[in-house]
């Protein structure tokens, strides 16, 4: 007998906690807020487990819930701060030296990604960090696929400039080949 959606949520939730926490940390930039987001996501997922379609991807469903919880938190925070209502759309190497260099570069990349605008940062995380397709990321972010593509292009350009991969003329040498 096939498991129901409710059973799949209960059985698979624990396996998704690390992934949810990573996304929550990307969104919020703070460990304590990330933990709160994951807890709220788990609670909402368990409350709405009957809405999960058995056989569909639990990870995408949970990340969509987390994203919704985050947007609600951002809106609530802005309202509390007197900014009014906000629309959702705003809202490895083997040698020691090589490993150290890769670790330092990865740290630099993560720091630069963290400075990207929220929409770009979320698209980068979902597509490059979690390996989702553009369509899956678009569904989670509730934007057209073209928006995901343009956010990724803008993020790549910004990171290229910041990381020194762009020459003074504003184009990478590799792009001319």
Secondary structure as UniProt FT lines:
FT   HELIX           5..12
FT   HELIX           14..16
FT   HELIX           17..28
FT   HELIX           31..47
FT   HELIX           49..51
FT   TURN            54..55
FT   HELIX           58..80
FT   TURN            81..82
FT   TURN            88..90
FT   HELIX           96..114
FT   HELIX           118..124
FT   HELIX           125..129
FT   HELIX           134..141
FT   HELIX           145..162
FT   TURN            163..164
FT   TURN            168..169
FT   HELIX           173..176
//
